Amino acid sequence: MADVAIKSEISGSVWKILKQPGDAVAEEEAVMILESMKMEIPVMAPEDGVIASITVAEGDTVAEGQVVATLGG
């Protein structure tokens, strides 16, 4: 199975990273929380898997559609 990209659906800043590489996640489980316009928006795993990488750090600014993490296979 190829790596699956986890993308930000909004522009904002990374407020809190909830999962780390090696952590198992379920489909629709929050991987991190973004802050945008004073709202907290979770970034969800698109499917079950294991976090292969986190490509951002807390405090980073992200763009809509940016890959913020990957699920490994």
C-alpha positions in Angstrom: 0.0 0.0 0.0 1.3 3.4 -0.9 1.6 6.3 1.6 -1.7 8.3 1.9 -1.4 12.1 2.2 -3.3 13.8 5.0 -4.0 17.4 3.8 -5.2 20.5 5.4 -8.7 21.5 4.3 -8.1 25.2 5.3 -5.4 27.8 5.7 -4.4 28.4 9.3 -1.7 27.6 11.9 -0.9 24.3 13.5 -2.2 24.7 17.1 -1.7 21.1 18.4 -0.3 17.9 17.0 -2.2 15.0 18.5 -0.5 12.0 16.9 3.1 11.1 16.2 4.8 8.8 13.7 4.1 5.2 14.6 0.7 6.0 16.2 -2.3 4.1 14.8 -5.3 6.1 13.7 -8.8 5.3 12.7 -10.6 6.8 9.7 -11.9 10.3 10.7 -9.7 10.4 13.9 -8.1 13.8 14.5 -4.4 13.9 13.8 -3.8 17.6 14.6 -5.8 20.8 15.3 -5.5 23.9 13.2 -6.5 27.4 14.3 -8.1 29.6 11.8 -10.1 32.8 12.4 -10.1 32.0 16.1 -11.7 28.6 15.5 -10.1 25.2 16.1 -10.5 22.8 13.2 -9.3 19.2 13.4 -7.4 17.6 10.5 -8.8 14.0 10.2 -7.2 10.8 9.0 -8.8 9.9 5.6 -8.6 6.1 6.4 -7.3 3.7 9.1 -3.6 3.4 9.2 -0.3 4.3 11.0 1.2 7.8 11.0 4.3 7.6 8.8 5.3 11.2 9.1 4.2 14.6 10.3 5.5 17.3 7.9 4.6 20.4 10.0 5.3 21.6 13.5 3.2 23.3 16.1 3.0 27.0 15.2 3.6 26.5 11.5 1.3 28.2 9.0 -0.3 25.9 6.5 -2.1 26.4 3.2 -5.3 24.8 2.1 -4.5 21.5 0.4 -1.0 21.3 2.0 0.2 17.8 3.0 0.6 17.9 6.8 1.2 14.2 7.5 1.2 10.8 5.8 -0.2 7.4 6.6 2.2 4.5 5.9 1.4 1.1 4.6 
